[in-house]
Amino acid sequence: MEDFLNTLTPNGLSPHELLLKKNCPIMLLRIINPSEGLCNGTRLICRAFDRNIIDAEIAVGHHMGKRVLIPRIPFLPNVDDNSGFPFKRTQFPIRLSFAMTINMSQGQTLDYVGIYLPQPGGHFKFFHSYYISDALVKNANPRYKIGSYEYDWTLNSRTLIEDVEEQDNQIVAPKYNIIPFTDLHSYKDSAERIDFLAVAIQIESTKEITTKFQQQTIQEIYLIDESFNPIKLTMWGRLVQDECKTITIIIEEYPIILGTQIVVRTYRGLFLSSRSSSTFTINPQIPEATALKQWANNNTLKIKSIIETSLTHLSTTISSIELQKTVKICDIPRAMKALQSMEKKYFWIEAKINIIDYAQMYYYMSCVTCHRKIRHKYDEIIVCENPNCKQQGTPTPHARAYVQLEDDTGKLDVVMFGEVVEKTFGSSVVQLMENSTQEIPQHIEIVTNKLATKKWTIKLSGDEEKMNNVKYKHFIILSIEAKPDNNKDESSS
């Protein structure tokens, strides 16, 4: 019967029914014209169809790009035990390319897919559509998944990638759940990942840090959105070598950054951090990015002012402090409420510095790996008590001082750390440790008298949620600079 004959597919014979579509990959099964590149195993891409002809393009080899016509030809399979009788079938000498399953290679839709590229896929463009064939698709291994996709899609040297022509239907760009900076506090220190769209306004130099696993390179980028609230983004690992280098080149143009799968963290303030599953697109071609770029162009002067006044580093002086309005100590609570919603509040005040407790510890020790505070001596070899660290080594000292600020409206308890302490006291952290062992720290008394005779311009950071905490209620001094003595200048002149 004819239906039975159609089910027979002896070795070397293509199926009786072959379902093809435009741009699908095929493989030639017979030698038709070697001089034109039509040999057994030649890979082609279907371009058009006629009743007895397939218009195809050679995809690989010396004849790549050549358009050829594939006709129907008669097939005479060998008689064997499976068929039992000879027959002839006239059909196209091709079959689908089976790097993927037949269903997948003919356009099956996958909800989520992750692409593994042995070599950097620099020729891919975001939000652009491609025809991809001869790619290996398999179920994603749960141990190595870094996203919500269900399949791994591996592209190798045999994979064919071709742009989709403009007149063809392009794949719809993905939708993002962009979180404004004013709402970031709802996601802090949680397992939930967010998407953001912001303007990059400043990028810092790379830093080498030691984690509990290994030494890593990080780079910090300051971002801003329509709320005018600058937020720090910490980039890790490969992102420093790729995306950060590109951003560094064009940072003066205030590029738009689209980030996905980002976590929100709090360590001395609210900040964003990348993860292995994070992706970043620079100047994405989406309507939201176009509108944000126009907003940045319209507010260039205000953005520059924020860079000059708000992005002051701990180890630098406040050279442009006159651009930022200072507040009195009594006005800080009202000023905190007046600011837009932020995890950290920044203020500049002019005040004197008093040290109330001479005998305080002007340093603390931490684990060199996880930076957890520990109670051990400087030269002891210890094992970190953190169960996730357990690192053995010598503790690292950090300078710290509790002081009191005073102006004509009141007093405020604050704390300073690291380089700010060393700069203010004129001592290294090792010298501070040695002075702390004295029963009456004469050096500290000398420093106290020196501080009290001057007036200082100080940048403070206050965490609104911790202000009512008895132990951690202090404001933090971020930077400090002595004000010039105008009376002394006038008398000398």
Secondary structure, DSSP 8 states (H G I E B T S, - for coil): -HHHHHT---TT---SS----TT-EEEE-S-SBGGGTB-TT-EEEEEEE-SSEEEEEE-SSTTTT-EEEEE-EEE-----TTT-S---EEE-SEEE-TTS-HHHHTT---S-EEEE-SS--TT--TT--EEEES-EEEE--TTT--SS-SEEEE--TT-EEEE--TTS---------B--GGGGGGGBTSS--EEEEEEEEEE---EEEE-SS-EEEEEEEEEE-TT---EEEEEETHHHHTHHHHHHHHGGG--EEEEEEEEEEESSSEEEE--TT-EEEES-SSHHHHHHHHHHHHTHHHHHHHHHHH---TTS--TTGGGS----GGGHHHHHHHS-S-SEEEEEEEEEEE---TTS-SEEEE-TTT--EE---TT--EE---TTT--EE--EEEEEEEEEEEETTEEEEEEEEHHHHHHHHT--HHHHHHHHTSSS-HHHHHHHHHHHTS-EEEEEEEEGGGTT-SSS--EEEEEEEE---HHHHHHH-
